[in-house]
Amino acid sequence: MDRIAVLFVCVHNSARSQMAEAFFNKMAQERGISLRAASAGTLQGAGVNPKAVQVMDEIGISLRGHTPKLLTQQMVDASEKIVTMGCGVDAAACPARFLAAEDWGLRDPAELPLSAVREVRDEIERKVADLIERLG
C-alpha cells in the first residue's frame, strides 16, 4: 500500500471522513503539495450519505463514486497521521478509543438537517486547511 499522509477515520466512513479526504486531496493538489489522504470506518457503512454528497456538490467537490471503506491495520500502518472525526454515532465503535490519533470531535451528519450538514462541511474544510498548513 502507498504511504498515506493522513488517514481520516470515523465509524461508518459515510460522511465526515469522506468529506475530509476529498477536501485534503483537493487542497493539496491546488497547493502543489504531494501529500494525499484516505479515509475509512471502523464499521463500514452501506454508502456515502446523500446529504454529504449534496453539500460537497454545492461547492464543486464530487463524492460520487466514493464508497465507504473498512479500516484495516494495513491502512493504519501506511499512514503518517490519523485523524478521527468524533464519536457521535456509536461510542463502542469509536476509532478514537483504540487509535493514537488527533480527534476533531465533529457532529455526525447522519440525522442532521441539510443546513447543519453544511456547517459540519465548513468546519471540516477549515480544519483540513489548518492541517495542511501544519503538515506543509
Contacts in CASP RR format, 6 or more apart in sequence:
PFRMAT RR
TARGET T0000
AUTHOR 0000-0000-0000
METHOD contacts of the structure
MODEL  1
MDRIAVLFVCVHNSARSQMAEAFFNKMAQERGISLRAASAGTLQGAGVNP
KAVQVMDEIGISLRGHTPKLLTQQMVDASEKIVTMGCGVDAAACPARFLA
AEDWGLRDPAELPLSAVREVRDEIERKVADLIERLG
1 74 0 8 1.000
1 75 0 8 1.000
1 77 0 8 1.000
1 78 0 8 1.000
2 36 0 8 1.000
2 78 0 8 1.000
3 78 0 8 1.000
3 79 0 8 1.000
3 80 0 8 1.000
4 36 0 8 1.000
4 37 0 8 1.000
4 38 0 8 1.000
4 75 0 8 1.000
4 78 0 8 1.000
4 79 0 8 1.000
4 80 0 8 1.000
5 24 0 8 1.000
5 28 0 8 1.000
5 35 0 8 1.000
5 36 0 8 1.000
5 37 0 8 1.000
5 79 0 8 1.000
5 80 0 8 1.000
5 81 0 8 1.000
5 135 0 8 1.000
6 24 0 8 1.000
6 35 0 8 1.000
6 37 0 8 1.000
6 38 0 8 1.000
6 79 0 8 1.000
6 80 0 8 1.000
6 81 0 8 1.000
6 82 0 8 1.000
6 83 0 8 1.000
6 131 0 8 1.000
6 135 0 8 1.000
7 37 0 8 1.000
7 38 0 8 1.000
7 39 0 8 1.000
7 40 0 8 1.000
7 75 0 8 1.000
7 76 0 8 1.000
7 78 0 8 1.000
7 79 0 8 1.000
7 81 0 8 1.000
7 82 0 8 1.000
7 83 0 8 1.000
8 16 0 8 1.000
8 17 0 8 1.000
8 20 0 8 1.000
8 21 0 8 1.000
8 24 0 8 1.000
8 37 0 8 1.000
8 38 0 8 1.000
8 39 0 8 1.000
8 40 0 8 1.000
8 83 0 8 1.000
8 84 0 8 1.000
8 85 0 8 1.000
9 17 0 8 1.000
9 39 0 8 1.000
9 40 0 8 1.000
9 41 0 8 1.000
9 42 0 8 1.000
9 71 0 8 1.000
9 82 0 8 1.000
9 83 0 8 1.000
9 84 0 8 1.000
9 85 0 8 1.000
9 95 0 8 1.000
9 99 0 8 1.000
9 101 0 8 1.000
10 16 0 8 1.000
10 17 0 8 1.000
10 39 0 8 1.000
10 41 0 8 1.000
10 42 0 8 1.000
10 84 0 8 1.000
10 85 0 8 1.000
10 86 0 8 1.000
10 89 0 8 1.000
10 95 0 8 1.000
10 108 0 8 1.000
11 41 0 8 1.000
11 42 0 8 1.000
11 43 0 8 1.000
11 87 0 8 1.000
11 88 0 8 1.000
11 89 0 8 1.000
11 90 0 8 1.000
11 93 0 8 1.000
11 94 0 8 1.000
11 95 0 8 1.000
11 108 0 8 1.000
12 41 0 8 1.000
12 43 0 8 1.000
12 44 0 8 1.000
12 45 0 8 1.000
12 68 0 8 1.000
12 89 0 8 1.000
12 110 0 8 1.000
13 39 0 8 1.000
13 40 0 8 1.000
13 41 0 8 1.000
13 44 0 8 1.000
13 45 0 8 1.000
13 68 0 8 1.000
13 69 0 8 1.000
13 70 0 8 1.000
13 71 0 8 1.000
14 45 0 8 1.000
14 46 0 8 1.000
14 47 0 8 1.000
14 48 0 8 1.000
14 49 0 8 1.000
14 52 0 8 1.000
14 68 0 8 1.000
14 110 0 8 1.000
15 48 0 8 1.000
15 49 0 8 1.000
15 51 0 8 1.000
15 52 0 8 1.000
15 108 0 8 1.000
15 109 0 8 1.000
15 110 0 8 1.000
15 117 0 8 1.000
15 120 0 8 1.000
16 52 0 8 1.000
16 85 0 8 1.000
16 86 0 8 1.000
16 106 0 8 1.000
16 108 0 8 1.000
16 109 0 8 1.000
16 120 0 8 1.000
16 124 0 8 1.000
17 39 0 8 1.000
17 40 0 8 1.000
17 41 0 8 1.000
17 85 0 8 1.000
18 39 0 8 1.000
18 48 0 8 1.000
18 49 0 8 1.000
18 52 0 8 1.000
18 63 0 8 1.000
18 66 0 8 1.000
18 68 0 8 1.000
19 52 0 8 1.000
19 55 0 8 1.000
19 56 0 8 1.000
19 63 0 8 1.000
19 120 0 8 1.000
19 121 0 8 1.000
19 124 0 8 1.000
20 37 0 8 1.000
20 39 0 8 1.000
20 83 0 8 1.000
20 85 0 8 1.000
20 124 0 8 1.000
20 127 0 8 1.000
20 128 0 8 1.000
21 37 0 8 1.000
21 38 0 8 1.000
21 39 0 8 1.000
22 56 0 8 1.000
22 61 0 8 1.000
22 62 0 8 1.000
22 63 0 8 1.000
22 66 0 8 1.000
23 61 0 8 1.000
23 124 0 8 1.000
23 125 0 8 1.000
23 128 0 8 1.000
23 129 0 8 1.000
24 35 0 8 1.000
24 36 0 8 1.000
24 37 0 8 1.000
24 128 0 8 1.000
24 131 0 8 1.000
24 132 0 8 1.000
25 36 0 8 1.000
25 37 0 8 1.000
26 61 0 8 1.000
27 128 0 8 1.000
27 129 0 8 1.000
27 132 0 8 1.000
28 34 0 8 1.000
28 35 0 8 1.000
28 36 0 8 1.000
28 37 0 8 1.000
28 132 0 8 1.000
31 132 0 8 1.000
33 132 0 8 1.000
33 135 0 8 1.000
33 136 0 8 1.000
35 132 0 8 1.000
35 135 0 8 1.000
35 136 0 8 1.000
38 69 0 8 1.000
38 75 0 8 1.000
38 79 0 8 1.000
39 69 0 8 1.000
40 69 0 8 1.000
40 70 0 8 1.000
40 71 0 8 1.000
40 72 0 8 1.000
40 75 0 8 1.000
41 68 0 8 1.000
41 69 0 8 1.000
41 70 0 8 1.000
41 71 0 8 1.000
41 95 0 8 1.000
42 70 0 8 1.000
42 71 0 8 1.000
42 93 0 8 1.000
42 94 0 8 1.000
42 95 0 8 1.000
43 70 0 8 1.000
43 90 0 8 1.000
43 93 0 8 1.000
44 68 0 8 1.000
44 69 0 8 1.000
44 70 0 8 1.000
45 68 0 8 1.000
46 68 0 8 1.000
47 67 0 8 1.000
47 68 0 8 1.000
48 63 0 8 1.000
48 65 0 8 1.000
48 66 0 8 1.000
48 67 0 8 1.000
48 68 0 8 1.000
49 109 0 8 1.000
49 110 0 8 1.000
51 109 0 8 1.000
51 112 0 8 1.000
51 114 0 8 1.000
51 117 0 8 1.000
52 63 0 8 1.000
52 109 0 8 1.000
52 117 0 8 1.000
52 121 0 8 1.000
53 62 0 8 1.000
53 63 0 8 1.000
53 64 0 8 1.000
54 114 0 8 1.000
54 117 0 8 1.000
55 114 0 8 1.000
55 117 0 8 1.000
55 118 0 8 1.000
55 121 0 8 1.000
56 62 0 8 1.000
56 63 0 8 1.000
56 121 0 8 1.000
57 63 0 8 1.000
57 64 0 8 1.000
58 118 0 8 1.000
59 121 0 8 1.000
69 75 0 8 1.000
71 95 0 8 1.000
76 82 0 8 1.000
76 99 0 8 1.000
81 102 0 8 1.000
81 135 0 8 1.000
82 95 0 8 1.000
82 99 0 8 1.000
82 100 0 8 1.000
82 101 0 8 1.000
82 102 0 8 1.000
83 101 0 8 1.000
83 102 0 8 1.000
83 103 0 8 1.000
83 104 0 8 1.000
83 131 0 8 1.000
84 94 0 8 1.000
84 95 0 8 1.000
84 96 0 8 1.000
84 99 0 8 1.000
84 101 0 8 1.000
84 102 0 8 1.000
84 103 0 8 1.000
84 104 0 8 1.000
84 105 0 8 1.000
85 103 0 8 1.000
85 104 0 8 1.000
85 105 0 8 1.000
85 106 0 8 1.000
86 94 0 8 1.000
86 96 0 8 1.000
86 103 0 8 1.000
86 104 0 8 1.000
86 105 0 8 1.000
86 106 0 8 1.000
86 108 0 8 1.000
87 94 0 8 1.000
87 95 0 8 1.000
87 96 0 8 1.000
87 97 0 8 1.000
87 103 0 8 1.000
87 105 0 8 1.000
88 94 0 8 1.000
88 107 0 8 1.000
88 108 0 8 1.000
89 108 0 8 1.000
89 110 0 8 1.000
91 97 0 8 1.000
95 101 0 8 1.000
96 103 0 8 1.000
104 124 0 8 1.000
104 127 0 8 1.000
106 120 0 8 1.000
106 123 0 8 1.000
106 124 0 8 1.000
107 116 0 8 1.000
107 120 0 8 1.000
109 116 0 8 1.000
109 117 0 8 1.000
109 120 0 8 1.000
112 120 0 8 1.000
END
